Amino acid sequence: MLNILFGWDECDYPGCNREARKGSNYCPMHDYEMQKNNFDRSWDNTRKKAAEQTGKKSY
């Protein structure tokens, strides 16, 4: 019932029974683009904080 209300689908990864968000074919564990975006965002934040602490420009 909650799946219908919140728009969850099943993950398309073979053998996976986790739920995927509506509009996505894969669950967060198997969604490469989501993982890549999270890593990139985290890496950018780490570089910015390191630059602030060292007083150097972040690239």
Buried (B, 14 or more C-beta within 10 A) or exposed (E): EEEEEEEBBBBEBEEBEEBBBEEBEBBBEBBEEBEEEEEEEEEEEEEEEEEEEEEEEEE
